[in-house]
Amino acid sequence: MEITFEKLPQAVNQLFDKLENIERLLLSKSNDPQNETDKLLTIKQASEIIHLSVPTIYGLVQRAEVPVCKRGKRLYFSKKELTAWIMAGRKKTVSEIEAEAGSYMMVQKRRAK
């Protein structure tokens, strides 16, 4: 669509309408409680997600190896934090290790010069 001086008010109105639609969509997404990615979990729910028994999780909590929140006698786990905790134990692939070794060697060669 070619915008001329005469068509400028119409083009601005169309742009304003589109902007209002985008704003309305963003507000509806942010107010949607199902979009909340982080949830608080009980110990039973956490055990189902990370596939460990409840007594094993109590042991991890006692040794402070797993992220946990405590209110009174109850333990709560953040789904995001549990996922991050699991991912922190991820083993690297051979190609990732080789790439890191290659970049390390390049840095060492530059420093040696």
N, C-alpha and C positions, 0 to 999 in steps of 0.2 A: 504494500500500500504506500503510495507516494503521498507524503505529507506536504501540503502547501500551507501558506499563511491562512487561507480561508478554512482549511480543514483542521487547523491546529486545535480549536476548542473541542471538536469531536474526538480527535486523537487523545487529547488529555483526559477526556471523560472515559474513554475506553481503558486507558491506562489506569485510571483511578479505580474503575470497577474491577479490573483484574487484581490490583493490589489489595482491595478489600476482600476479594475471594481468597487470596493467599493468606491474608491475616486471619480470616475466619477459620480456615483449615488448620493453621498453626495453633490457634487457640483451642480448637476442639481436640487436637492431638495432645496438647499439654494438659488438658483437664481430664483426659481419659485415664482412669485409675488402672486399667489393664496394661497401659504402656509402661507402667512402673517396672523397671527391670530388676530392681533390687527388692528382695522380700526378706522378712525376718522368718527364720525357720526354727522349729523346735528340734530337740535332739533326735527324735524319731524321724522327722522329715529330712534332717541333715544326713542321717544314716542311710536313708533310701537314696539320696542324691549321690553321695560319695561311695556308696556300696561298702560301708564298714558297719560292724555291729555297734550297738549302743555302748557296751562296755569298752570297746576299743576306742570309741570317741571320748568317753570319760577319761581314759588313760592319756590320750593326746591333750585333752584340756588340762589335766593335772600337770603334765610336763610342759605346758604352754607352747605346744607345737602347732596348734590349730587356732585360727582367729575366732574369738568368742566374746559375747557380751553377757554379763550376769546381772540380773535384777532379782534381788532377794535370793531365793533358792533355785530360781529358774535360769537355764542357759538358753541363749538365743544366738543363732548363727545367721550371718548375712550371706545370701546366695552368691552375690558378687564376690565377696571376700573368700568364700569357700572355693569358688571356681578359680580365682587368682591363686589361692594356696595350692590347688591341684596343679595348675599350669606352671607354677614355680618349680615343680619337681620334674618337669618335662626333660627327657633325654634328647640331646641333639643328634641329628643324623650325621652320617659320615661326611656327606657333602658340606654340611654346615661347619663341621669341625675343620675340614680341609680349607674352606673359605676363610675361616678365622685364622688358621695357621698361616695361610698365604698373606693375608693383610698384616699380620703380626711381623712376618719376615720382611715385608716391604718397609714397615716402619723402622725396624731394626737396621736395615741397610741404609736408610736415609740418615739415621742418627750416627751411624759409623762413619759416614763421609765427612 
